[in-house]
Amino acid sequence: MKTKLIKIGNSRGIRLPKAILDHVGLVEEAELDVHEGRLIITPMRPPRSGWADAAREMQKRGEGKALDGDVPTRFDVEEWTW
C-alpha cells in the first residue's frame, strides 16, 4: 500500500486506514521502532501481558520452580541462624 506523508506542525504523519488499524489492533497508542531502515509500528500491550500464560506453560514443562515458593539461598543455608 502506498501513502503520502502529511505535514503536522514541524513533523510528518501518515494516515492509516481503519482496516489496517483493526487488523493489527492499534487503538490509542503504538510503539515505534526502526530496524534495518524500516519503521515498525506495533500496538502497545499492557505491562506484563502474557506473563500468566507463560508461567502456566513453564509449570507444565516442569520449569520455574522458584514460582512455586521459597527457594533457599546461600545466605539461608550458610549464614542464617534460627
N, C-alpha and C positions, 0 to 999 in steps of 0.2 A: 504494500500500500504506500502511496506517495502522499505527502502532505507538505504544506508550506509553514515556515516559521512566522509567527506573528509578533509584532512589537508590543511589549508590555513594560512601559517605563523604559529603563535602561537595559532591560532583559529581553529575552525572546521566549516564546512559548509555542506549544503545539496543541492543536485540538485533537482530542481522542474520541473517536466515535463511540456511542453508547454500547454498541455490540462488543467492542473490544474491552471497554470498562467492565461490562458484565461478565465477559468470558474469563478475565484474569482476576476479577474480584476487587478491582480498585474502587474505593468508596470516597474517603475523605483525605487520606494521607498515603504517600507512596515513598518507598526508599529508592534513591538513585545511586547507581554505581557505574563506573566506567571500567571496562575490561577490554583490553586489546583494541582500543579505538571505537568501542561500541558503547552506547548508552543503554543501560539495563534498568528498567523500571519494574519494581516488584511491590505488591501490596504490603502494607505494614501488618504485622501479626502481633497480637498481644504478647507481652513479655512471658517467656516460659511456655508458650503454647506448644503443645505436643509432648511436654515433659512427662505427663502422667502416662500417656500411651507408651512412650519409650521405656519408662520404669517398669510397666507391666510386661513388655516384651523382654526386658533384661531378666525379670524374675522368671519368666517361662523358660529362658535359656539357662537358668541357674547362676546368673551373674548378679553383681550388685548386692552382695550380702550385707554390705555396710548400710544399705537402706532398711534392713530388717531389724536393726537395733544397735546397741553399743558394741563397738569393737575396741578391745583394749589396745592402748598404745604402749610404747616402750616406757614412758613415764609411769603408767599404771602398773606395769609388771615389775620394773626395777626400782623405782624411786618412791612410790606412794606407800605410806604406812597407814593401815587402818587402826 
